[in-house]
């Protein structure tokens, strides 16, 4: 009978210290979407087909 070779599983864990600077969204210019931006008239120009109302994005 042939002896099987097994590879011993090994995990290396490294601890790093990282610093993150978190800024409020208002300070970096991110605003919540307004419902008035998503009315049907504005979104119609982005539809692939009007019957399915799908929007293609890259």
TILO-207480 format. One record per residue: x, y, z of N, C-alpha, C in turn. Coordinates in steps of 0.001 Angstrom, whole numbers, plus 500000, padded with zeros to 6 digits. Layout:
XYZXYZXYZ
...
***
This chain:
500834498832500000500000500000500000500891501249500000
500539502201499138501337503410498984500989504434500062
502000505069500594501786506082501617501401507408500942
500365508052501438499902509306500864500601510482501529
500890511493500742501507512709501262500429513756501473
500423514352502620499484515414502926500262516690503211
499712517800502725500311519099503002499667519657504253
500498520065505170500002520607506427499449522014506177
498183522254506521497633523598506355498314524581507309
498612525752506798499308526739507614498693528105507361
498444528825508418497877530167508320498807531137509036
499091532230508365499892533282508979498983534482509237
498972534952510446498149536097510812499074537227511238
498853538381510634499668539539510958498771540608511554
499232541218512595498480542311513205499118543613512774
498295544491512236498797545801511828497971546868512519
498574547987512698497867549128513256497683550141512141
496438550451511872496173551429510828495327552552511403
495514553702510840494759554859511282493841555280510149
492629555558510465491664556017509474491089557346509935
490974558233509002490364559522509291488967559487508681
487972559533509510486599559480509041485998560876509104
485543561330507971484928562655507911483436562491507668
482640563357508235481206563286507959480932563514506471
479911562875505945479591562968504519479360564416504086
478829565224504974478550566616504607479833567398504350
480920567021505002482186567734504819482851567404503493
482584566219502949483236565848501691482296565965500500
481111566508500715480206566833499617479263565724499188
479034564730499997478090563669499646476733564034500225
475738564018499358474399564360499803473461563181499561
472429563086500350471417562050500160470621562357498898
470207561318498192469427561499496971468056562078497311
467649563007496522466355563651496727465299562943495859
464114562682496383463069562011495586462723562764494304
462849564086494307462508564855493105463474564565491941
464641564013492220465593563670491161465204562396490420
464293561629490978463965560337490408462537560269489879
462020561367489380460686561306488782460799560667487394
459681560212486879459688559440485632460206560241484447
459919561507484395460357562337483273461895562426483196
462541562557484336464003562663484344464673561323484051
464041560251484470464644558927484318464386558350482924
463357558825482229463007558306480898464182558356479928
464993559363480002466107559511479062467177558439479251
467150557742480382468159556705480642467665555298480344
466385555119480022465835553793479768466426553187478502
466691551878478543467070551163477328465851550989476425
464775550497477024463519550294476298462392550780477203
461446551477476621460372552028477438459418550958477962
459342549799477272458426548763477752458961548043478989
460294547881479096460851547188480259461360548155481329
461593549386480933462102550433481833463390550025482519
464271549348481780465571548967482324466588550054482009
467547550192482888468598551188482711469915550441482620
470645550681481541471942550046481350473011550956481937
473924550357482660475021551154483218476329550454482949
477373551200482883478695550662482575479452550373483828
***
